[in-house]
Amino acid sequence: MGLHTQVRSEFQGDELVCYCFEYTRNDIEKDYLKNGRSMILEKITSEKKAGGCDCAKKNPKGR
């Protein structure tokens, strides 16, 4: 009998990962599979640099 470990991701597929732009883990995974990289992550990074992110208010954890 082998050792089994259950791994739980921090996020479920339909839970919001990005509260500012309302992206879920599923959205990011689909985007990655479609484009070979995350265009969503690039958009979030660009918006953050431009000051378009309000995580401190929208994210329940304040980040």
C-alpha positions, 0 to 999 in steps of 0.5 A, spaced: 500 500 500 502 506 498 502 513 501 497 518 499 497 525 500 491 529 498 493 536 495 488 542 496 489 548 492 488 555 495 483 556 490 477 552 487 476 553 480 470 558 480 473 562 486 475 569 484 483 570 484 483 577 482 478 581 485 479 587 481 478 584 474 474 578 477 478 573 474 477 566 476 482 560 476 479 557 471 479 563 467 487 563 467 488 556 466 483 557 460 487 563 457 494 559 459 492 553 455 489 557 449 495 562 448 501 558 451 502 563 457 497 568 461 495 574 457 490 575 463 496 576 468 500 580 463 493 585 463 493 585 470 500 587 471 499 592 466 493 595 469 497 595 476 502 599 473 497 604 470 494 604 477 488 601 475 488 596 481 484 596 487 486 590 491 486 593 497 479 595 497 476 589 493 480 583 496 477 581 502 484 579 504 486 587 503 492 585 498 
